[in-house]
Amino acid sequence: MRRFGLFLVLATFISASLLNWGHFKPLASDGDVPTGSGSRHVPTLHEGYAAVAKDYPGFAGVYVDGDELIILFRGDPSASVDQVQGSVAERLGDQSLRELRPAYRQVRYDFVQLSEWYSSMFSESTLIPGLVSAGIDEINGTVVLGVTDVSAAESIAVQQAKKHGVPADALSLVRRARPSWHAACVVEPPSGTLSDCYRPIVGGIEVRASDPITGGPLEHGKCTLGFIAVKLNLTRGFVTNAHCTKTPGIVDGIGTPFGQQYASEYAGRETQDPAFFQGGAGDPYCTDPSALCRYSDAAFITKSSDVTDQLGRIAWAQQGSTTWNGTSKFQITGTAGIVSGQTLRLVGITSGNASGTVLQAPNNCVTIYHGFYSGAHHWLVCQAVLGLTTADGDSGSPVFALGQNGAVTLKGIAWGGSPGVTFVSAIGGVTRWTDLGPLYVCVTSC
């Protein structure tokens, strides 16, 4: 997953350093048409927050603390805690939040105000030396800028804050190292693991990309298949990280080809890798005209008709291991947004079946630097930070919440990180109109 590298997160917690970057018949429906009226849209965290704040002025955010849902509010709420909890669950698309015990916590600033300050500060991001991340800490009421050198950036950041009317107590600078991608170069895989050849293909197993021009291996081409997906036009394929292709944000030539286990074992070809959009054109979280942004590190790979798949399945590797029997699978039964404090799981070809907790603000829905390539600075908006160490090869890993009897709720895909930290593009960003758009991803309609 070495593309984990070019990005930095903003997190109060990570104050030290961050990141370092012959077929057989499928059990479930290869070729079956997904049922239902279409894939359900999952909003990004900040889209959901904005909707709740419109319903309940003063709302600032939420996080999970054990069996409690802590609801942050500026001033006295105008509604009962149960009403706000219901709105949060509905607006964030996660009904499991209704099962938690709600409680209010007072904060200095509400989400609307912090969001406005964030937008104004990011509008001139290139003026702040070493900026690698920008986000909102709704708990402590600050806009947090992650920089490689605090002393070098502080005076300019303070000047920018004054210029944009951001109070001194609402600005925080933290030292952040640049993230690294977690793709890997090609090496021979061990036997009996997620790196073996499998048919039908499912989420969590190895894929390898080749240069669409030369046919040779790509530097960041060894990755994890995120999940099988079907587009609204019924094109069938899978999702993995865009940085696993030749160039993120563009379909090079006829598209980057992917193999499963070996690059020569052709499984599909990149057909959708949307361009990054220009900052300052109306998006409230990408306000710098010199920035190029997207909401996910994701590309759609149209599957070869010769390769079988199982929609809604993820390899159920042994806990804490890459060992997999080839038959046990998690079943995706729903999709939902990511909330701070939730315990999530991923399956990657290097880290295996592993779990971690979504870090508190400002480590959720944070804008992270994705790198300088194709002659421009690229950023990923509204990324989540998972308290989990992942490694090269884990790029594209499916991230999900574990339910009963192997049922899971898909939350997104991992793309990079550093010791103790993994970055995740939420499913709401992956399926956003700026990115891949609506997808069928579940065993049945969801």
Helices and strands as residue ranges (DSSP letters): G 2-6, H 45-55, E 59-65, E 68-73, H 81-92, G 95-99, E 101-106, H 111-122, G 125-127, E 131-137, E 142-147, H 150-163, G 168-170, E 171-175, E 180-181, E 201-203, E 206-210, E 217-224, E 227-231, E 236-240, G 242-244, E 257-260, E 266-272, E 277-278, E 291-294, E 299-303, E 309-315, E 329-335, E 343-348, E 352-358, E 364-373, E 376-387, E 398-402, E 407-418, E 421-426, H 427-430, E 439-440
